[in-house]
Amino acid sequence: MGRWAADGSRIATNLFEAAAWHYAVKPVCRCGHSTAFNPHGLWWRFERRGWDVRFDKALGRFWCIRCKWRTGRRVRPVKFELVQQSVDDIELEYPPDHEWKRAVRRFRC
């Protein structure tokens, strides 16, 4: 479950919570490169493939394309940031409505 900050705002701990609370997910590399992903499509990709959606486990599925180009090896990001969604976010395939609604029902219980 999510955590709460001292000011009362919600802090997501996994990709589904980020999607449910409409925060874009932004992996940040140690070189400073980052890009934001639409959380709904990102959660659905992890869900379909059976990957763990917790942030600490999900970091292992990302790598920096700039570092790959420069060093020739995949460099994992150091953290996720949650930012407001925008039109510039990378959009992956959205989940079907029935799958999203089923997940929301499980989340609210």
C-alpha positions as CSV (number, residue, x, y, z in Angstrom):
1,M,0.0,0.0,0.0
2,G,1.0,3.6,-0.5
3,R,2.6,5.7,2.1
4,W,1.6,9.2,3.3
5,A,4.0,12.2,3.5
6,A,4.1,14.5,6.4
7,D,2.0,17.1,4.5
8,G,-0.7,14.5,3.9
9,S,0.1,13.8,0.2
10,R,0.2,10.2,-1.1
11,I,3.4,8.5,-2.0
12,A,3.1,5.6,-4.4
13,T,5.1,2.5,-3.7
14,N,4.4,0.6,-6.9
15,L,3.4,1.2,-10.6
16,F,-0.3,0.5,-10.0
17,E,-0.6,3.1,-7.3
18,A,1.2,5.6,-9.5
19,A,-1.4,4.9,-12.2
20,A,-4.4,5.0,-9.9
21,W,-3.3,8.3,-8.5
22,H,-2.3,9.7,-12.0
23,Y,1.4,10.2,-11.4
24,A,3.8,9.7,-14.4
25,V,6.7,7.5,-13.6
26,K,10.1,9.0,-14.4
27,P,13.2,6.7,-14.1
28,V,16.4,8.8,-13.4
29,C,19.8,7.6,-14.4
30,R,23.0,8.5,-12.6
31,C,24.1,10.5,-15.7
32,G,21.0,12.7,-15.2
33,H,19.0,11.5,-18.1
34,S,15.4,10.8,-17.5
35,T,12.1,10.4,-19.3
36,A,8.5,10.1,-18.1
37,F,6.2,7.2,-18.8
38,N,2.4,7.2,-18.8
39,P,1.7,5.1,-15.7
40,H,-1.3,3.2,-17.1
41,G,0.5,1.7,-20.0
42,L,3.6,1.0,-18.0
43,W,1.6,-0.8,-15.3
44,W,-0.2,-2.8,-18.0
45,R,3.1,-3.9,-19.6
46,F,4.4,-5.1,-16.3
47,E,1.1,-6.9,-15.5
48,R,0.9,-8.7,-18.8
49,R,4.5,-10.0,-18.5
50,G,4.1,-11.0,-14.9
51,W,6.8,-8.7,-13.7
52,D,6.9,-7.3,-10.1
53,V,5.4,-3.8,-10.0
54,R,7.1,-2.6,-6.8
55,F,9.4,0.3,-7.5
56,D,12.5,-1.4,-6.1
57,K,12.0,-4.4,-8.3
58,A,10.8,-2.5,-11.4
59,L,14.0,-0.4,-11.5
60,G,15.8,-3.6,-12.8
61,R,13.6,-3.5,-16.0
62,F,14.8,-0.1,-17.1
63,W,18.1,1.1,-18.6
64,C,19.5,4.4,-19.8
65,I,19.7,4.6,-23.6
66,R,22.2,7.4,-23.5
67,C,24.6,5.4,-21.3
68,K,24.1,2.3,-23.5
69,W,25.1,4.3,-26.5
70,R,28.1,5.9,-24.8
71,T,29.4,2.9,-22.8
72,G,28.0,0.0,-24.7
73,R,26.4,-1.6,-21.6
74,R,23.0,-1.2,-19.9
75,V,23.1,1.2,-17.0
76,R,20.1,0.9,-14.6
77,P,18.5,4.0,-13.2
78,V,19.1,5.0,-9.6
79,K,15.6,6.0,-8.7
80,F,12.0,6.7,-9.8
81,E,10.4,10.1,-9.5
82,L,6.7,10.6,-9.6
83,V,5.7,13.7,-11.6
84,Q,2.5,15.1,-13.0
85,Q,1.3,13.5,-16.3
86,S,1.9,15.5,-19.5
87,V,1.4,15.1,-23.2
88,D,5.1,14.5,-23.6
89,D,5.1,11.2,-21.6
90,I,6.0,8.0,-23.4
91,E,2.7,6.1,-23.9
92,L,2.6,2.4,-24.0
93,E,-0.5,0.3,-24.8
94,Y,-3.3,1.1,-22.4
95,P,-5.0,-1.8,-20.5
96,P,-8.5,-2.8,-21.6
97,D,-11.2,-1.2,-19.6
98,H,-12.3,-4.4,-17.9
99,E,-8.8,-5.2,-16.7
100,W,-8.2,-1.7,-15.4
101,K,-11.6,-1.8,-13.5
102,R,-10.8,-5.2,-12.1
103,A,-7.5,-3.9,-10.8
104,V,-9.1,-0.8,-9.3
105,R,-11.6,-3.0,-7.5
106,R,-8.8,-5.1,-6.0
107,F,-6.9,-2.0,-5.0
108,R,-9.9,-0.5,-3.1
109,C,-10.6,-3.6,-1.0
